[in-house]
Amino acid sequence: MIALVTGANRGIGHEVSRQLLGLGWTVLVTARSERAAREAAARLGAGAHPLRLDVRSPADTEAVARVLRERFGGLDVLVNNAAITYDTWQRAVGADLDVVREAMETNLYGPWRLVQAVLPLLRASRRPRVVNVSSEGGSLAGMTGGTPAYSVSKAGLNALTRMLAGELRADGVLVNSVCPGWVATDMGGPGGRPVAEGAAGIVWAATLPDDGPTGGFFHDERPLPW
Ligand SMILES: NC(=O)c1ccc[n+]([C@@H]2O[C@H](COP(=O)([O-])OP(=O)(O)OC[C@H]3O[C@@H](n4cnc5c(N)ncnc54)[C@H](OP(=O)(O)O)[C@@H]3O)[C@@H](O)[C@H]2O)c1
């Protein structure tokens, strides 16, 4: 099995890569700088292959799809993990829309563009899965205000999950959103749970059996309200 993880140089993406490698998979360890990808892959060891991928860059995205096709011969699992701007400092009523736009570029359009680029490879896979790493902050059901850029971008990502799941169901591509919970990373800060626990639910969605769910939103393998 071949997986690609975005933002795999630190935090949850790095740990997801480690856990997938533990299953004997080949993992494309991507990061927005070549050096960060190389260092991360070196830390992870055998089976980890570094690639530069800034998810905001159409050129990087195309290059990654090309490398997957020509050097690795396919892709089974895409983990859209990279994200920015947990904007606890602002509220929707006064939000800086440039900040919102920047968050959308990385948290929504990046994953969307990447799925489109690798879709022929996923369609050709025998066990294709897409995991969109989301957040309860993107749940419309629980939304009351605060962290507007982050929350709106994750709500958009959840909508993308629903649409892709519907459109790709017939091709056997399982597409789900997963919230890792509050995790002690650079984004989550101290006090969150260990990164291995946050990553486990993402790995679960990456390794679903063929009759597993699609178009769902999960935390620790349990459904979350949209
Ligand atoms: N931590 C939590 O409590 C928590 C809770 C709910 C959801 N999540 C979600 O879990 C995922 C991982 O979060 P985390 O806590 O591991 O965050 P993190 O520690 O801040 O790591 C974010 C990762 O995304 C990468 N990244 C940012 N912009 C990128 C871009 N344009 N292209 C490629 N990579 C980019 C970062 O790379 P650089 O090193 O280059 O910046 C880094 O590797 C995110 O989707 C986040 O929203 C986290």
The ligand as a Gaussian input file, in Angstrom:
#p B3LYP/6-31G(d) Opt

LIG

0 1
 N       -3.627000      19.672000      17.314000
 C       -4.923000      19.689000      17.544000
 O       -5.361000      19.821000      18.697000
 C       -5.895000      19.512000      16.400000
 C       -7.276000      19.472000      16.710000
 C       -8.187000      19.283000      15.672000
 C       -7.724000      19.158000      14.372000
 N       -6.366000      19.223000      14.112000
 C       -5.955000      19.077000      12.712000
 O       -4.940000      18.106000      12.601000
 C       -4.082000      18.405000      11.485000
 C       -2.633000      18.418000      11.937000
 O       -2.518000      19.394000      12.951000
 P       -1.232000      19.496000      13.901000
 O       -1.743000      19.738000      15.251000
 O       -0.283000      18.394000      13.633000
 O       -0.637000      20.890000      13.345000
 P        0.850000      21.443000      13.331000
 O        1.647000      20.834000      14.418000
 O        0.722000      22.939000      13.288000
 O        1.407000      20.922000      11.917000
 C        0.842000      21.406000      10.737000
 C        1.548000      20.765000       9.570000
 O        0.965000      21.293000       8.374000
 C        2.034000      21.758000       7.547000
 N        1.614000      22.811000       6.619000
 C        1.121000      24.038000       6.883000
 N        0.898000      24.697000       5.735000
 C        1.256000      23.869000       4.719000
 C        1.273000      23.970000       3.317000
 N        0.859000      25.093000       2.669000
 N        1.695000      22.904000       2.586000
 C        2.091000      21.771000       3.195000
 N        2.138000      21.621000       4.528000
 C        1.723000      22.667000       5.281000
 C        3.074000      22.245000       8.529000
 O        4.310000      22.406000       7.861000
 P        5.418000      23.522000       8.321000
 O        6.289000      22.828000       9.332000
 O        6.122000      23.859000       7.058000
 O        4.673000      24.678000       8.909000
 C        3.040000      21.095000       9.517000
 O        3.740000      19.993000       9.021000
 C       -4.582000      19.743000      10.934000
 O       -5.442000      19.520000       9.854000
 C       -5.353000      20.321000      12.118000
 O       -6.325000      21.253000      11.702000
 C       -5.469000      19.398000      15.083000

